[in-house]
Amino acid sequence: MTGTDVPTYVRDRPGVSAFELIDGAVYHSYSSYARGLDGLWGMYQWLDRAPKGRNETGIWWRHHDRYGKG
């Protein structure tokens, strides 16, 4: 039904990899395939898999009524 044999059909699957460039060298920091991609539907999941994560320090969320003035 797919126009190919089973081994060829299951060989190509979705995947994601993250890389980081440090001082001219490329480092592979993360990979996931097939069902491991389910968590990437939201933005925070993409940022969590980036080499430096969300690149935030301390608590990154605040209550709506606790923001500073101005």
TORFI-192410 format. One record per residue: x, y, z of N, C-alpha, C, CB in turn. Coordinates in nm, 4 decimals. Glycine has a CB too. Layout:
N
+----------+----------+----------+----------+----------+----------+----------+----------+----------+----------+----------+----------+
|     n.px |     n.py |     n.pz |    ca.px |    ca.py |    ca.pz |     c.px |     c.py |     c.pz |    cb.px |    cb.py |    cb.pz |
+----------+----------+----------+----------+----------+----------+----------+----------+----------+----------+----------+----------+
|        X |        Y |        Z |        X |        Y |        Z |        X |        Y |        Z |        X |        Y |        Z |
...
+----------+----------+----------+----------+----------+----------+----------+----------+----------+----------+----------+----------+
//
This chain:
70
+----------+----------+----------+----------+----------+----------+----------+----------+----------+----------+----------+----------+
|     n.px |     n.py |     n.pz |    ca.px |    ca.py |    ca.pz |     c.px |     c.py |     c.pz |    cb.px |    cb.py |    cb.pz |
+----------+----------+----------+----------+----------+----------+----------+----------+----------+----------+----------+----------+
|   0.0815 |  -0.1196 |   0.0000 |   0.0000 |   0.0000 |   0.0000 |   0.0860 |   0.1263 |   0.0000 |  -0.0928 |  -0.0003 |   0.1199 |
|   0.2101 |   0.1183 |   0.0469 |   0.2947 |   0.2373 |   0.0527 |   0.3823 |   0.2530 |  -0.0701 |   0.3812 |   0.2329 |   0.1755 |
|   0.3828 |   0.1514 |  -0.1567 |   0.4638 |   0.1598 |  -0.2772 |   0.6069 |   0.1141 |  -0.2563 |   0.4635 |   0.2996 |  -0.3282 |
|   0.6369 |   0.0551 |  -0.1424 |   0.7708 |   0.0046 |  -0.1140 |   0.7614 |  -0.1143 |  -0.0186 |   0.8602 |   0.1163 |  -0.0540 |
|   0.8748 |  -0.1763 |   0.0088 |   0.8732 |  -0.2893 |   0.1024 |   0.8795 |  -0.2382 |   0.2467 |   0.9917 |  -0.3858 |   0.0738 |
|   0.8513 |  -0.3256 |   0.3434 |   0.8433 |  -0.2861 |   0.4845 |   0.9768 |  -0.2316 |   0.5371 |   0.7994 |  -0.4053 |   0.5695 |
|   1.0916 |  -0.2967 |   0.5139 |   1.2177 |  -0.2416 |   0.5676 |   1.2485 |  -0.0995 |   0.5185 |   1.3330 |  -0.3329 |   0.5301 |
|   1.2174 |  -0.0717 |   0.3926 |   1.2411 |   0.0633 |   0.3399 |   1.1435 |   0.1634 |   0.4007 |   1.2288 |   0.0641 |   0.1865 |
|   1.0186 |   0.1214 |   0.4202 |   0.9173 |   0.2098 |   0.4765 |   0.9503 |   0.2506 |   0.6197 |   0.7815 |   0.1427 |   0.4721 |
|   0.9951 |   0.1579 |   0.7038 |   1.0217 |   0.1904 |   0.8432 |   1.1593 |   0.2541 |   0.8636 |   1.0103 |   0.0659 |   0.9276 |
|   1.2419 |   0.2588 |   0.7610 |   1.3753 |   0.3192 |   0.7726 |   1.3674 |   0.4717 |   0.7853 |   1.4612 |   0.2814 |   0.6510 |
|   1.2732 |   0.5348 |   0.7181 |   1.2597 |   0.6801 |   0.7207 |   1.1532 |   0.7202 |   0.8206 |   1.2255 |   0.7348 |   0.5812 |
|   1.1950 |   0.7807 |   0.9310 |   1.1029 |   0.8252 |   1.0346 |   1.1387 |   0.9669 |   1.0765 |   1.1059 |   0.7299 |   1.1561 |
|   1.0455 |   1.0387 |   1.1382 |   1.0768 |   1.1749 |   1.1827 |   1.1803 |   1.1736 |   1.2943 |   0.9498 |   1.2466 |   1.2299 |
|   1.2567 |   1.2797 |   1.3017 |   1.3567 |   1.2928 |   1.4063 |   1.3933 |   1.4384 |   1.4272 |   1.4807 |   1.2114 |   1.3724 |
|   1.4590 |   1.4664 |   1.5371 |   1.5051 |   1.6020 |   1.5671 |   1.6405 |   1.5913 |   1.6359 |   1.4019 |   1.6797 |   1.6568 |
|   1.7289 |   1.6836 |   1.6028 |   1.8606 |   1.6907 |   1.6660 |   1.8900 |   1.8351 |   1.7016 |   1.9713 |   1.6331 |   1.5730 |
|   1.9669 |   1.8552 |   1.8075 |   2.0100 |   1.9895 |   1.8479 |   2.1625 |   1.9909 |   1.8490 |   1.9515 |   2.0295 |   1.9893 |
|   2.2174 |   2.1015 |   1.8016 |   2.3616 |   2.1184 |   1.7952 |   2.4001 |   2.2510 |   1.8585 |   2.4115 |   2.1111 |   1.6497 |
|   2.5234 |   2.2597 |   1.9066 |   2.5726 |   2.3824 |   1.9669 |   2.7092 |   2.4138 |   1.9073 |   2.5805 |   2.3701 |   2.1220 |
|   2.7310 |   2.5409 |   1.8752 |   2.8585 |   2.5864 |   1.8206 |   2.9349 |   2.6581 |   1.9311 |   2.8375 |   2.6799 |   1.6968 |
|   3.0509 |   2.6015 |   1.9696 |   3.1345 |   2.6600 |   2.0744 |   3.2753 |   2.6752 |   2.0198 |   3.1339 |   2.5724 |   2.2039 |
|   3.3217 |   2.7985 |   2.0111 |   3.4571 |   2.8273 |   1.9645 |   3.4895 |   2.7587 |   1.8325 |   3.5572 |   2.7855 |   2.0691 |
|   3.3949 |   2.7591 |   1.7405 |   3.4167 |   2.7030 |   1.6082 |   3.3966 |   2.5530 |   1.5981 |   3.5522 |   2.7354 |   1.5642 |
|   3.3713 |   2.4851 |   1.7083 |   3.3464 |   2.3405 |   1.7068 |   3.1976 |   2.3144 |   1.7247 |   3.4281 |   2.2685 |   1.8179 |
|   3.1445 |   2.2189 |   1.6500 |   3.0029 |   2.1836 |   1.6575 |   2.9872 |   2.0609 |   1.7452 |   2.9438 |   2.1583 |   1.5162 |
|   2.8968 |   2.0700 |   1.8436 |   2.8697 |   1.9601 |   1.9346 |   2.7245 |   1.9157 |   1.9190 |   2.8992 |   2.0011 |   2.0807 |
|   2.7050 |   1.7852 |   1.9131 |   2.5713 |   1.7288 |   1.9059 |   2.5209 |   1.7130 |   2.0487 |   2.5702 |   1.5920 |   1.8289 |
|   2.4119 |   1.7822 |   2.0843 |   2.3680 |   1.7828 |   2.2236 |   2.2400 |   1.7042 |   2.2500 |   2.3485 |   1.9228 |   2.2679 |
|   2.1628 |   1.6722 |   2.1459 |   2.0364 |   1.6019 |   2.1704 |   1.9836 |   1.5418 |   2.0413 |   1.9317 |   1.6972 |   2.2315 |
|   1.9236 |   1.4240 |   2.0489 |   1.8513 |   1.3625 |   1.9369 |   1.7340 |   1.2830 |   1.9904 |   1.9447 |   1.2714 |   1.8530 |
|   1.6283 |   1.2783 |   1.9113 |   1.5134 |   1.1959 |   1.9442 |   1.4438 |   1.1583 |   1.8143 |   1.4161 |   1.2698 |   2.0412 |
|   1.3793 |   1.0422 |   1.8157 |   1.3143 |   0.9908 |   1.6949 |   1.1789 |   0.9315 |   1.7283 |   1.4024 |   0.8856 |   1.6264 |
|   1.0957 |   0.9205 |   1.6263 |   0.9654 |   0.8545 |   1.6329 |   0.8823 |   0.9048 |   1.7511 |   0.9838 |   0.7032 |   1.6428 |
|   0.8456 |   0.8180 |   1.8451 |   0.7579 |   0.8580 |   1.9553 |   0.8241 |   0.9545 |   2.0520 |   0.7119 |   0.7366 |   2.0303 |
|   0.9551 |   0.9670 |   2.0490 |   1.0239 |   1.0627 |   2.1344 |   0.9968 |   1.2065 |   2.0956 |   1.1708 |   1.0373 |   2.1310 |
|   0.9298 |   1.2281 |   1.9830 |   0.8983 |   1.3638 |   1.9364 |   0.7656 |   1.4151 |   1.9894 |   0.8964 |   1.3676 |   1.7858 |
|   0.6886 |   1.3322 |   2.0553 |   0.5563 |   1.3735 |   2.1030 |   0.5632 |   1.4946 |   2.1949 |   0.4889 |   1.2586 |   2.1756 |
|   0.6678 |   1.5060 |   2.2735 |   0.6793 |   1.6173 |   2.3668 |   0.7166 |   1.7489 |   2.3023 |   0.7791 |   1.5847 |   2.4702 |
|   0.7413 |   1.7502 |   2.1712 |   0.7868 |   1.8727 |   2.1054 |   0.6737 |   1.9552 |   2.0445 |   0.8858 |   1.8382 |   1.9984 |
|   0.5514 |   1.9257 |   2.0808 |   0.4404 |   2.0011 |   2.0249 |   0.4267 |   2.1394 |   2.0862 |   0.3128 |   1.9249 |   2.0433 |
|   0.4816 |   2.1624 |   2.2036 |   0.4754 |   2.2935 |   2.2668 |   0.6113 |   2.3629 |   2.2622 |   0.4274 |   2.2806 |   2.4115 |
|   0.6152 |   2.4938 |   2.2746 |   0.7395 |   2.5702 |   2.2615 |   0.8398 |   2.5426 |   2.3730 |   0.7083 |   2.7170 |   2.2583 |
|   0.7930 |   2.5290 |   2.4958 |   0.8872 |   2.5069 |   2.6058 |   0.9629 |   2.3760 |   2.5888 |   0.8136 |   2.5073 |   2.7396 |
|   0.8992 |   2.2751 |   2.5315 |   0.9685 |   2.1491 |   2.5087 |   1.0823 |   2.1664 |   2.4082 |   0.8703 |   2.0427 |   2.4595 |
|   1.0645 |   2.2508 |   2.3072 |   1.1731 |   2.2798 |   2.2117 |   1.2868 |   2.3514 |   2.2838 |   1.1213 |   2.3665 |   2.0924 |
|   1.2525 |   2.4497 |   2.3658 |   1.3570 |   2.5245 |   2.4353 |   1.4319 |   2.4367 |   2.5350 |   1.2968 |   2.6450 |   2.5069 |
|   1.3621 |   2.3446 |   2.6004 |   1.4274 |   2.2564 |   2.6971 |   1.5312 |   2.1672 |   2.6310 |   1.3240 |   2.1710 |   2.7682 |
|   1.5170 |   2.1382 |   2.5046 |   1.6106 |   2.0521 |   2.4340 |   1.7222 |   2.1295 |   2.3650 |   1.5370 |   1.9696 |   2.3329 |
|   1.7168 |   2.2606 |   2.3698 |   1.8237 |   2.3428 |   2.3131 |   1.9493 |   2.3276 |   2.3988 |   1.7805 |   2.4925 |   2.3041 |
|   2.0671 |   2.3507 |   2.3419 |   2.1915 |   2.3305 |   2.4175 |   2.1963 |   2.4041 |   2.5507 |   2.3076 |   2.3737 |   2.3345 |
|   2.1442 |   2.5258 |   2.5567 |   2.1460 |   2.6019 |   2.6816 |   2.0080 |   2.6083 |   2.7458 |   2.1978 |   2.7427 |   2.6566 |
|   1.9224 |   2.5168 |   2.7084 |   1.7875 |   2.5143 |   2.7650 |   1.7128 |   2.6422 |   2.7335 |   1.7929 |   2.4932 |   2.9158 |
|   1.6461 |   2.6967 |   2.8299 |   1.5724 |   2.8214 |   2.8115 |   1.6625 |   2.9423 |   2.8325 |   1.4536 |   2.8276 |   2.9072 |
|   1.7887 |   2.9162 |   2.8689 |   1.8881 |   3.0226 |   2.8894 |   1.8372 |   3.1262 |   2.9892 |   1.9225 |   3.0909 |   2.7555 |
|   1.7761 |   3.0784 |   3.0950 |   1.7218 |   3.1654 |   3.1979 |   1.7873 |   3.1348 |   3.3309 |   1.5697 |   3.1499 |   3.2079 |
|   1.7899 |   3.2330 |   3.4168 |   1.8431 |   3.2121 |   3.5514 |   1.7324 |   3.2409 |   3.6514 |   1.9678 |   3.3024 |   3.5782 |
|   1.7314 |   3.1651 |   3.7586 |   1.6290 |   3.1862 |   3.8607 |   1.4928 |   3.1403 |   3.8153 |   1.6226 |   3.3311 |   3.8991 |
|   1.3919 |   3.1837 |   3.8856 |   1.2544 |   3.1481 |   3.8533 |   1.2104 |   3.2292 |   3.7322 |   1.1597 |   3.1729 |   3.9747 |
|   1.1670 |   3.1633 |   3.6270 |   1.1334 |   3.2329 |   3.5025 |   0.9868 |   3.2737 |   3.4945 |   1.1673 |   3.1457 |   3.3847 |
|   0.9029 |   3.2268 |   3.5860 |   0.7619 |   3.2640 |   3.5833 |   0.7288 |   3.3492 |   3.7048 |   0.6720 |   3.1388 |   3.5790 |
|   0.6268 |   3.4331 |   3.6887 |   0.5787 |   3.5159 |   3.7993 |   0.4271 |   3.5209 |   3.7945 |   0.6388 |   3.6593 |   3.7930 |
|   0.3686 |   3.5428 |   3.9093 |   0.2236 |   3.5596 |   3.9140 |   0.1854 |   3.6894 |   3.8430 |   0.1724 |   3.5601 |   4.0610 |
|   0.0694 |   3.6900 |   3.7837 |   0.0254 |   3.8072 |   3.7065 |   0.0215 |   3.9354 |   3.7897 |  -0.1121 |   3.7814 |   3.6478 |
|   0.0019 |   3.9264 |   3.9187 |  -0.0067 |   4.0472 |   4.0017 |   0.1245 |   4.0811 |   4.0728 |  -0.1161 |   4.0304 |   4.1045 |
|   0.2346 |   4.0176 |   4.0340 |   0.3633 |   4.0425 |   4.1007 |   0.4682 |   4.0991 |   4.0076 |   0.4151 |   3.9154 |   4.1617 |
|   0.4300 |   4.1512 |   3.8943 |   0.5258 |   4.2143 |   3.8044 |   0.5671 |   4.3499 |   3.8570 |   0.4674 |   4.2279 |   3.6643 |
|   0.6923 |   4.3870 |   3.8340 |   0.7412 |   4.5157 |   3.8794 |   0.6782 |   4.6306 |   3.8025 |   0.8910 |   4.5213 |   3.8668 |
|   0.6868 |   4.7480 |   3.8572 |   0.6330 |   4.8674 |   3.7908 |   0.7298 |   4.9125 |   3.6827 |   0.6079 |   4.9823 |   3.8931 |
|   0.6738 |   4.9470 |   3.5674 |   0.7429 |   5.0124 |   3.4624 |   0.8466 |   4.9569 |   3.3848 |   0.7895 |   5.1117 |   3.5066 |
+----------+----------+----------+----------+----------+----------+----------+----------+----------+----------+----------+----------+
//
